[in-house]
């Protein structure tokens, strides 16, 4: 069972760890996708900005936006041709008539077409034109312009090292925030643009050094301008200071369920172990009780059997003195058996809770005096002494006289039984405002702390090293405790090994 429980706990911890890892990987993947998308959008925006600037630089008109370029090109295509009188159009109109620009609004591609034939025919109005030389001259000029455009594009594809020339920081912040929110990441973050070779941050949105270290050690990064022919050492990196708490909160429900399951399993296991130990203890106590009960019953039964056999002898029956002695032995042993059985029945009736106390005015000192008479005989046989200090002034209480007599007798009997040599016993009474205190002290073997905690348990007996060394079933103090409780009183004990014990009983004046 223990191995199974440990295995289950280990599996729960493994499962919890896996849940945390999966949530962490999912979070990292979402953030990484967002960074990749941000890097891609910033590269596209850089290309688009370059295209606009480069086209504007080679156009013969100063339009800066694509919408203006489109409208202008539409006007160029619809420009008027040569007049009826063969007069020459103005130079700018002539250029617009032979050069045709067009923009594909879907792909944003610009096309440039030159009508060299129309150009040659138009120039003939001014006289003979060397069409071939004119065409070569125009082609040479256009080639120069195209070469300039190619050089410009080559430089762009190589990539500029000027970060702030290529990245709009406010736009970067907006795009990053938007991409993270689109992926459900609503968590405060720090970010910056990091150069690994120089270990510097050309840009970061934080100032604290500990936050900078978090950015430097973060694994969440994406390369800026990945399409540059010559790679640039610019990385956009991001760090989430509250990431651990965020991941934990995401996994809180399964973690709580797992934790509750573990507590239930551990609780059930602990309860099962407790029940098993209790059952084992009860089994040991029961076996001890049976052994003691057998011993306690066997001795008087054997004595009665021997006395009975002796009385069957005709010679003994003729001697009245011997007969009376054997009859007295039989009577005493029978009384002893009856008392033992009565103890068992008392506890049984208490457990069933099917008896009621006979409440009446009871004189405590009378009960104690009668108990001392019986106890003194046993003590004197062992050359011991028993004393009393009956100091209480108010001695009448409401209680069951029979059961109160039994508890005093039980306490005195225990004091005698658990005194190793000559018993030294003292019984004392005193009053408090609400009742009477009875103390029974001895200088016997005493008890350890562990025994004190169990002394009022049913069948429990203080070990003396020999199970039959002290007579009894372990029922006396359990009975005393229950009777005192039923009288709404209290019982406690102070004891020390080798120095003796003191039992203290409080009984209230009134009952109920």
C-alpha positions as CSV (number, residue, x, y, z in Angstrom):
1,X,0.0,0.0,0.0
2,X,2.8,2.4,0.9
3,X,4.5,1.7,-2.4
4,X,1.3,2.3,-4.3
5,X,0.8,5.6,-2.5
6,X,4.3,6.8,-3.2
7,X,3.9,5.8,-6.8
8,X,0.6,7.8,-7.1
9,X,2.2,10.8,-5.4
10,X,5.2,10.6,-7.7
11,X,2.8,10.3,-10.7
12,X,0.9,13.4,-9.5
13,X,4.1,15.4,-9.2
14,X,5.1,14.2,-12.7
15,X,1.7,15.2,-14.1
16,X,1.9,18.6,-12.5
17,X,5.4,19.2,-13.9
18,X,4.2,18.1,-17.3
19,X,1.2,20.5,-17.2
20,X,3.5,23.4,-16.2
21,X,5.9,22.4,-19.0
22,X,3.2,22.2,-21.6
23,X,1.7,25.5,-20.6
24,X,5.2,27.1,-20.7
25,X,5.9,25.6,-24.2
26,X,2.6,26.8,-25.5
27,X,3.2,30.3,-24.1
28,X,6.7,30.4,-25.6
29,X,5.4,29.2,-29.0
30,X,2.7,31.9,-29.0
31,X,5.2,34.6,-28.1
32,X,7.8,33.3,-30.6
33,X,5.2,33.3,-33.4
34,X,4.3,36.8,-32.5
35,X,7.9,37.9,-32.6
36,X,8.4,36.2,-36.0
37,X,5.4,37.9,-37.4
38,X,6.6,41.3,-36.0
39,X,10.0,40.8,-37.6
40,X,8.4,39.8,-40.9
41,X,6.1,42.9,-40.9
42,X,8.9,45.2,-40.1
43,X,11.0,43.8,-43.0
44,X,8.1,44.2,-45.4
45,X,7.5,47.8,-44.1
46,X,11.2,48.5,-44.7
47,X,11.0,47.2,-48.3
48,X,7.8,49.2,-48.9
49,X,9.3,52.4,-47.6
50,X,12.4,51.9,-49.7
51,X,10.2,51.3,-52.8
52,X,8.2,54.4,-52.3
53,X,11.4,56.5,-51.8
54,X,13.2,55.0,-54.7
55,X,10.3,55.3,-57.2
56,X,9.7,58.9,-56.1
57,X,13.4,59.7,-56.8
58,X,13.3,58.5,-60.4
59,X,9.8,59.8,-61.3
60,X,9.7,63.1,-63.3
61,X,7.1,64.4,-60.9
62,X,7.3,64.7,-57.1
63,X,4.4,62.5,-56.0
64,X,5.2,60.8,-52.7
65,X,2.3,58.4,-52.3
66,X,1.1,55.4,-54.4
67,X,-2.3,57.0,-54.8
68,X,-0.8,60.1,-56.4
69,X,1.4,58.0,-58.6
70,X,-1.6,56.0,-59.9
71,X,-3.5,59.2,-60.7
72,X,-0.6,60.8,-62.4
73,X,0.1,57.7,-64.5
74,X,-3.5,57.7,-65.6
75,X,-3.1,61.3,-66.8
76,X,0.1,60.3,-68.6
77,X,-1.7,57.6,-70.6
78,X,-4.4,60.0,-71.6
79,X,-2.1,62.8,-72.7
80,X,-3.0,64.6,-76.0
81,X,-1.2,63.7,-79.3
82,X,0.3,66.1,-81.9
83,X,-1.9,68.8,-83.2
84,X,-3.6,69.1,-86.6
85,X,-1.1,71.6,-87.9
86,X,1.8,69.3,-87.1
87,X,2.9,71.7,-84.4
88,X,5.2,70.2,-81.8
89,X,3.7,69.5,-78.4
90,X,5.5,71.1,-75.4
91,X,8.6,69.0,-74.3
92,X,7.0,67.7,-71.1
93,X,3.8,66.6,-73.0
94,X,6.0,65.0,-75.7
95,X,7.9,63.0,-73.1
96,X,4.6,61.9,-71.4
97,X,3.3,60.8,-74.8
98,X,6.2,58.4,-75.6
99,X,6.8,57.1,-72.1
100,X,4.1,55.0,-70.5
101,X,4.1,54.2,-66.8
102,X,1.7,51.7,-65.3
103,X,1.0,50.4,-61.7
104,X,-0.5,47.0,-60.9
105,X,-2.6,47.9,-57.8
106,X,-2.8,44.3,-56.8
107,X,0.9,43.5,-56.8
108,X,2.1,47.2,-56.6
109,X,4.5,46.6,-59.5
110,X,5.5,49.5,-61.7
111,X,6.0,49.0,-65.5
112,X,8.0,51.5,-67.8
113,X,7.4,51.4,-71.6
114,X,9.1,53.7,-74.2
115,X,7.6,54.1,-77.7
116,X,10.8,54.7,-79.7
117,X,9.0,54.7,-83.1
118,X,6.6,57.4,-82.0
119,X,9.5,59.4,-80.6
120,X,11.4,59.3,-83.9
121,X,8.3,60.2,-86.0
122,X,7.6,63.1,-83.8
123,X,11.2,64.5,-83.9
124,X,11.1,64.4,-87.8
125,X,8.8,67.4,-87.6
126,X,11.9,69.5,-86.8
127,X,13.9,68.1,-89.6
128,X,15.9,65.0,-90.5
129,X,16.5,62.8,-87.5
130,X,18.9,60.0,-87.2
131,X,16.3,57.7,-85.7
132,X,18.9,55.0,-84.9
133,X,21.2,57.5,-83.1
134,X,18.3,59.0,-81.3
135,X,17.1,55.6,-80.1
136,X,20.6,54.7,-78.9
137,X,20.8,57.9,-77.0
138,X,17.5,57.3,-75.2
139,X,18.4,53.7,-74.5
140,X,21.7,54.8,-73.1
141,X,20.0,57.3,-70.8
142,X,17.4,54.8,-69.7
143,X,20.1,52.2,-69.1
144,X,21.8,54.7,-66.9
145,X,18.7,55.2,-64.9
146,X,18.0,51.5,-64.6
147,X,21.6,50.9,-63.5
148,X,21.1,53.6,-60.8
149,X,17.9,51.8,-59.8
150,X,19.7,48.4,-59.7
151,X,22.5,49.9,-57.6
152,X,19.9,51.4,-55.2
153,X,18.2,48.0,-54.9
154,X,21.5,46.2,-54.4
155,X,22.3,48.5,-51.6
156,X,18.9,47.9,-50.1
157,X,19.2,44.1,-50.3
158,X,22.6,44.3,-48.7
159,X,20.9,46.1,-45.8
160,X,21.8,49.2,-44.0
161,X,23.5,49.1,-40.6
162,X,21.5,52.2,-39.5
163,X,18.8,50.6,-37.3
164,X,16.8,53.8,-36.7
165,X,16.8,54.5,-40.4
166,X,15.0,51.3,-41.1
167,X,12.8,50.8,-38.0
168,X,10.0,53.0,-36.8
169,X,10.0,52.4,-33.0
170,X,6.5,53.6,-32.4
171,X,5.3,51.3,-35.2
172,X,7.3,48.4,-33.8
173,X,5.7,48.9,-30.4
174,X,2.2,48.9,-31.9
175,X,2.8,45.9,-34.1
176,X,4.3,43.9,-31.2
177,X,1.5,44.7,-28.8
178,X,-1.1,43.8,-31.5
179,X,0.5,40.5,-32.4
180,X,0.7,39.4,-28.7
181,X,-2.9,40.3,-28.0
182,X,-4.0,38.5,-31.1
183,X,-2.5,35.3,-29.6
184,X,-4.1,35.8,-26.2
185,X,-0.9,37.0,-24.4
186,X,-2.1,39.9,-22.2
187,X,0.9,40.1,-19.9
188,X,3.2,43.0,-19.1
189,X,6.5,42.6,-20.9
190,X,9.9,44.2,-21.5
191,X,11.4,44.3,-25.0
192,X,14.3,45.6,-26.9
193,X,16.6,45.3,-29.9
194,X,19.7,43.4,-29.0
195,X,23.1,43.1,-30.7
196,X,24.6,39.9,-29.6
197,X,28.2,40.5,-30.8
198,X,28.5,43.8,-28.9
199,X,26.1,42.7,-26.1
200,X,24.4,46.0,-26.3
201,X,20.8,47.2,-26.7
202,X,20.4,50.0,-29.3
203,X,16.9,50.2,-28.1
204,X,14.9,48.9,-25.0
205,X,11.8,50.1,-23.3
206,X,13.2,49.7,-19.8
207,X,15.9,51.3,-17.7
208,X,16.5,49.0,-14.7
209,X,19.5,46.8,-14.9
210,X,17.7,43.7,-13.5
211,X,15.1,44.1,-16.3
212,X,17.9,44.4,-18.8
213,X,19.5,41.2,-17.5
214,X,16.1,39.5,-18.0
215,X,16.1,40.6,-21.6
216,X,19.7,39.5,-22.2
217,X,19.0,36.0,-20.9
218,X,15.6,35.6,-22.6
219,X,15.2,32.8,-25.1
220,X,12.3,34.6,-26.8
221,X,13.8,36.4,-29.7
222,X,13.5,36.9,-33.5
223,X,16.0,38.1,-36.0
224,X,15.3,41.5,-37.6
225,X,15.7,41.8,-41.4
226,X,16.3,38.1,-42.0
227,X,16.2,38.6,-45.8
228,X,19.3,40.9,-45.9
229,X,22.1,39.4,-48.0
230,X,24.6,40.3,-45.4
231,X,23.0,39.3,-42.1
232,X,22.6,42.0,-39.5
233,X,23.2,41.4,-35.8
234,X,19.8,42.8,-34.7
235,X,17.4,40.7,-32.7
236,X,14.1,41.7,-31.2
237,X,14.0,40.1,-27.8
238,X,11.2,40.0,-25.1
239,X,10.9,39.1,-21.5
240,X,7.9,38.6,-19.2
241,X,8.8,39.3,-15.5
242,X,5.6,37.7,-14.3
243,X,5.7,34.8,-16.6
244,X,6.0,32.1,-13.8
245,X,2.9,33.4,-12.0
246,X,1.0,33.7,-15.3
247,X,1.8,30.1,-16.2
248,X,0.9,28.9,-12.7
249,X,-2.5,30.7,-12.8
250,X,-3.2,29.1,-16.2
251,X,-2.6,25.7,-14.6
252,X,-4.3,26.6,-11.3
253,X,-7.4,24.5,-12.0
254,X,-5.7,21.2,-12.9
255,X,-3.1,21.8,-10.2
256,X,-5.9,22.4,-7.6
257,X,-7.7,19.3,-8.7
258,X,-4.5,17.3,-8.5
259,X,-3.6,18.7,-5.1
260,X,-7.1,17.9,-3.7
261,X,-6.8,14.4,-5.1
262,X,-3.5,13.9,-3.5
263,X,-4.8,15.2,-0.1
264,X,-7.8,12.8,-0.3
265,X,-5.5,9.9,-1.2
266,X,-3.0,10.8,1.6
267,X,-5.9,11.3,4.0
268,X,-7.5,7.9,3.1
269,X,-4.1,6.2,3.4
270,X,-3.5,7.9,6.8
271,X,-6.9,6.9,8.0
272,X,-6.4,3.3,6.8
273,X,-3.1,3.1,8.6
274,X,-4.6,4.6,11.8
275,X,-7.5,2.1,11.7
276,X,-5.0,-0.8,11.1
277,X,-2.9,0.3,14.1
278,X,-6.0,0.8,16.2
279,X,-7.2,-2.7,15.2
280,X,-3.8,-4.2,16.0
281,X,-3.8,-2.4,19.4
282,X,-7.4,-3.5,20.1
283,X,-6.4,-7.1,19.1
284,X,-3.4,-7.0,21.5
285,X,-5.5,-5.5,24.3
286,X,-8.2,-8.1,23.7
287,X,-5.7,-10.9,23.8
288,X,-4.2,-9.5,27.0
289,X,-7.7,-9.1,28.5
290,X,-8.6,-12.7,27.7
291,X,-5.3,-13.9,29.2
292,X,-5.9,-11.9,32.3
293,X,-9.5,-12.9,32.6
294,X,-8.6,-16.5,32.2
295,X,-6.0,-16.2,34.9
296,X,-8.3,-14.2,37.2
297,X,-11.2,-16.8,36.8
298,X,-8.9,-19.8,36.8
299,X,-7.5,-19.2,40.3
300,X,-10.8,-18.9,42.2
301,X,-12.3,-21.8,40.2
302,X,-9.4,-24.0,41.1
303,X,-9.6,-23.0,44.7
304,X,-13.4,-23.7,44.8
305,X,-12.7,-27.0,43.0
306,X,-10.1,-28.1,45.6
307,X,-12.3,-27.0,48.5
308,X,-15.3,-28.9,47.1
309,X,-13.2,-32.1,46.6
310,X,-12.0,-31.7,50.2
311,X,-15.5,-31.5,51.5
312,X,-16.3,-34.7,49.8
313,X,-13.9,-36.5,52.1
314,X,-15.9,-38.2,54.9
315,X,-13.1,-37.6,57.5
316,X,-13.0,-33.8,56.8
317,X,-16.8,-33.6,57.0
318,X,-16.7,-34.9,60.5
319,X,-14.6,-31.9,61.5
320,X,-16.9,-28.9,61.7
321,X,-14.0,-26.4,62.0
322,X,-12.4,-27.6,58.8
323,X,-15.8,-27.7,57.0
324,X,-16.5,-24.1,58.0
325,X,-13.1,-23.0,56.8
326,X,-13.6,-24.6,53.4
327,X,-17.1,-23.2,53.1
328,X,-15.7,-19.8,53.9
329,X,-13.0,-20.2,51.1
330,X,-15.7,-21.2,48.7
331,X,-17.8,-18.2,49.7
332,X,-14.9,-15.8,49.3
333,X,-13.8,-17.1,46.0
334,X,-17.3,-17.1,44.7
335,X,-17.6,-13.5,45.9
336,X,-14.4,-12.7,44.1
337,X,-15.7,-14.3,40.9
338,X,-18.9,-12.3,41.2
339,X,-16.9,-9.0,41.6
340,X,-14.9,-9.8,38.5
341,X,-18.0,-10.6,36.5
342,X,-19.6,-7.4,37.8
343,X,-16.7,-5.3,36.6
344,X,-17.1,-6.7,33.1
345,X,-20.9,-6.2,33.2
346,X,-20.5,-2.6,34.4
347,X,-18.3,-1.7,31.5
348,X,-20.7,-3.5,29.1
349,X,-23.6,-1.6,30.5
350,X,-21.7,1.7,30.2
351,X,-20.8,1.0,26.6
352,X,-24.4,0.2,25.8
353,X,-25.6,3.4,27.6
354,X,-28.7,1.5,28.7
355,X,-28.5,2.3,32.5
356,X,-29.3,5.4,34.4
357,X,-27.7,6.9,37.5
358,X,-29.7,6.8,40.7
359,X,-29.2,10.3,41.8
360,X,-29.5,11.0,45.5
361,X,-27.9,13.0,48.2
362,X,-24.6,11.1,49.0
363,X,-22.2,11.7,51.8
364,X,-18.7,11.4,50.3
365,X,-16.8,11.0,53.6
366,X,-19.0,8.0,54.6
367,X,-18.1,6.3,51.3
368,X,-14.4,7.0,51.8
369,X,-14.4,5.8,55.4
370,X,-16.0,2.5,54.4
371,X,-13.6,2.0,51.5
372,X,-10.7,2.7,53.9
373,X,-11.8,-0.2,56.1
374,X,-11.6,-2.7,53.3
375,X,-8.4,-1.3,51.9
376,X,-6.6,-1.1,55.2
377,X,-6.7,-4.9,55.6
378,X,-4.9,-5.4,52.2
379,X,-2.3,-2.7,53.0
380,X,-1.5,-4.0,56.4
381,X,-0.9,-7.5,55.0
382,X,1.9,-6.0,53.0
383,X,3.3,-4.0,56.0
384,X,2.1,-0.8,54.4
385,X,0.2,2.2,55.6
386,X,-2.8,4.2,54.5
387,X,-3.8,7.6,55.8
388,X,-6.5,10.1,55.2
389,X,-7.0,13.9,55.3
390,X,-10.7,14.5,55.0
391,X,-10.6,18.3,55.0
392,X,-13.8,19.0,53.1
393,X,-16.5,20.8,55.1
394,X,-19.3,20.4,52.6
395,X,-19.4,16.7,51.8
396,X,-22.9,16.1,50.4
397,X,-23.2,15.8,46.6
398,X,-25.9,14.6,44.3
399,X,-24.8,11.3,42.8
400,X,-25.2,7.6,42.5
401,X,-24.0,6.2,45.8
402,X,-23.2,2.7,44.4
403,X,-21.1,4.0,41.5
404,X,-19.4,6.6,43.6
405,X,-18.4,3.9,46.1
406,X,-17.1,1.8,43.2
407,X,-14.8,4.6,41.9
408,X,-13.3,5.2,45.4
409,X,-12.7,1.4,45.8
410,X,-11.2,1.2,42.3
411,X,-8.7,4.0,43.0
412,X,-7.6,2.5,46.3
413,X,-7.4,-0.9,44.8
414,X,-5.1,0.4,42.0
415,X,-2.9,2.3,44.5
416,X,-2.4,-1.0,46.4
417,X,-1.8,-3.1,43.3
418,X,0.8,-0.8,41.7
419,X,2.9,-0.3,44.9
420,X,5.9,-2.6,44.6
421,X,6.8,-2.9,48.3
422,X,4.9,-1.8,51.4
423,X,2.2,0.5,50.1
424,X,2.0,4.1,51.3
425,X,-1.3,5.5,50.4
426,X,-3.1,8.8,51.2
427,X,-6.6,10.0,50.5
428,X,-7.5,13.6,50.8
429,X,-10.6,15.7,50.3
430,X,-11.1,19.5,50.1
431,X,-13.8,21.9,48.9
432,X,-13.9,24.4,46.1
433,X,-16.8,26.7,45.5
434,X,-18.7,24.3,43.2
435,X,-17.9,20.9,44.5
436,X,-15.5,18.5,46.3
437,X,-12.0,17.4,45.4
438,X,-10.9,13.8,46.1
439,X,-7.1,13.0,45.8
440,X,-5.7,9.4,46.0
441,X,-1.9,9.3,46.2
442,X,0.5,6.4,46.4
443,X,4.3,6.0,46.3
444,X,4.2,3.0,43.8
445,X,5.8,2.3,40.5
446,X,4.3,5.3,38.8
447,X,3.7,5.7,35.0
448,X,5.5,7.1,32.0
449,X,4.0,10.0,30.0
450,X,2.9,7.6,27.3
451,X,1.0,5.5,29.8
452,X,-0.7,8.5,31.3
453,X,-2.3,9.4,27.9
454,X,-3.8,5.9,27.7
455,X,-4.6,5.1,31.3
456,X,-8.3,5.7,31.0
457,X,-8.7,3.5,27.9
458,X,-10.7,0.4,28.2
459,X,-8.5,-2.8,28.7
460,X,-5.3,-0.7,29.0
461,X,-3.0,-1.9,31.8
462,X,0.3,-0.4,32.8
463,X,3.0,-2.9,31.9
464,X,5.0,-4.3,34.9
465,X,7.1,-6.7,32.9
466,X,4.9,-9.7,33.8
467,X,1.3,-9.9,32.5
468,X,0.1,-11.6,35.7
469,X,2.2,-9.6,38.1
470,X,-0.7,-7.2,38.8
471,X,-4.3,-8.6,38.8
472,X,-7.1,-7.1,36.8
473,X,-8.7,-6.7,33.4
474,X,-7.7,-3.0,32.7
475,X,-11.3,-2.0,33.2
476,X,-11.2,-0.2,36.5
477,X,-10.0,3.2,35.5
478,X,-12.0,3.2,32.3
479,X,-15.1,2.6,34.5
480,X,-14.0,5.4,36.9
481,X,-13.6,7.9,34.1
482,X,-17.1,7.1,32.6
483,X,-18.8,7.3,36.0
484,X,-17.1,10.7,36.8
485,X,-18.1,12.0,33.4
486,X,-21.7,11.0,34.0
487,X,-21.6,12.9,37.3
488,X,-20.4,15.9,35.2
489,X,-17.1,15.8,37.1
490,X,-13.5,15.5,36.0
491,X,-10.6,13.2,36.7
492,X,-6.9,13.7,36.1
493,X,-3.6,12.1,37.1
494,X,-0.1,13.1,37.8
495,X,2.6,10.4,37.9
496,X,6.3,9.9,37.7
497,X,8.1,6.6,37.1
498,X,9.4,5.2,40.4
499,X,7.8,7.9,42.5
500,X,4.1,7.1,42.5
501,X,0.9,8.6,41.2
502,X,-1.9,11.0,42.3
503,X,-5.4,10.7,41.0
504,X,-7.6,13.8,41.4
505,X,-11.4,13.7,41.1
506,X,-13.7,16.7,41.0
507,X,-17.4,16.1,41.8
508,X,-19.9,19.0,41.6
509,X,-22.4,19.5,44.5
510,X,-25.4,19.4,42.2
511,X,-26.1,17.1,39.2
512,X,-27.7,18.4,36.0
